[in-house]
């Protein structure tokens, strides 16, 4: 899986709603990719803002 492939899954991951196997895929990639780890809090904050909640950085 490339960083570009996992990026769309980050939003689903931070909302705790990945498809079957998706969470493991994202967690694995987060463990190997600094790019993905850096993007995760940003995506979480954007998801939280869209839901009207304060920052959601995982």
N, C-alpha and C positions, 0 to 999 in steps of 0.2 A: 504494500500500500504506500502510495506517495503522500507527501504533505498535502498536495492539491486534492487528492482523493478523500482524505480524512476531514478536510476543512468543512464541507457541508454537514458532516456528522457531528461536529463540535456543538452546534446549536441544539441539536436533539439531545446530545449528551448532557449539556449543562441544564437542560430542562428535565433530566432523568426520564427520557422517553424514547430511548433507542429501540430499534427493531431487535428481534432475537439475534444474538451474536454481535450486534452493533456496539454494545457497551464494551465488550471484551476487545473488539477491534480498536476502538478509540483508546482505551486504557493502555493497550499494548503500544500503540503508536506514541502516546504521550510519554511513555517510558523511554522511547528511543529517539524522539525528535524534539530538540530545543525549540524549533519553529512552532510546532504544535503546542508545546507547553506554554510558550509565550503568548500564543493566540487565545488560549482557553479562557483566561480571566477577562480578556477584552470581549470575547463572544458572550461570556456569562453576564458581564455588565450590560451589554446591548440587549440580551434577552430579558434581563431584569427590568431595564428601562422600558422595553416594549410592554412588559406586563405591569408596569406602574409600581415596581418595587425598587427599593434602594439597591445599590451595587450587589452583584451576585457572584463575584469572583470565587471560583471553586477552590 
